[in-house]
Amino acid sequence: MKIIRKNEEAIIDIKTIMRSLLRLNLLEETMAAHSFRTNAYKSAAGEVTSMRGDIPAPILAHHDRKRARGRSSVAAVRHWVCTSCFISVPQGRRSHLTQCDDLSVCDNCGSYLFLETPDPTQAAPAPVPVPKIKSVSPRARVAAKKSVQRLAVARD
Ligand SMILES: [Zn+2]
């Protein structure tokens, strides 16, 4: 796993950075949704300040540019498609995402990409049972046809 050195001692791996960026986006959206006087805003602002110190400056600058345009700086990749701009992730970038060895940026929208993994805590939805179609005997088919004809006659 590739590591980024920060201030020569702190070593932060890619997964930690992505987790921090996701949390930062969430907190900044919380701050935008609340008045600055509320407790929700204050607690989010406090966490944002402490988190920003842990993220390397170039990554933070890229994040701020995206946020200034009102967009999230991270996007999940679902079925090899960026969920921010819905453009397919090139074949060459897919290995970076699966191995998580480098930060991947979407060529189209510039979001930091992470591979969406299914939540193991949520059980997969149960398969919908396919109803069995009963085979209808020829006699029953004739009886049904006659009853429909009788109804049609009764209506006229
Ligand atoms: Zn994109």
Boltz pocket constraint, residues with backbone or C-beta under 6 A from the ligand:
constraints:
  - pocket:
      binder: B
      contacts: [[A, 75], [A, 82], [A, 83], [A, 84], [A, 85], [A, 86], [A, 87], [A, 106], [A, 107], [A, 108], [A, 109], [A, 110], [A, 111]]
      max_distance: 6.0
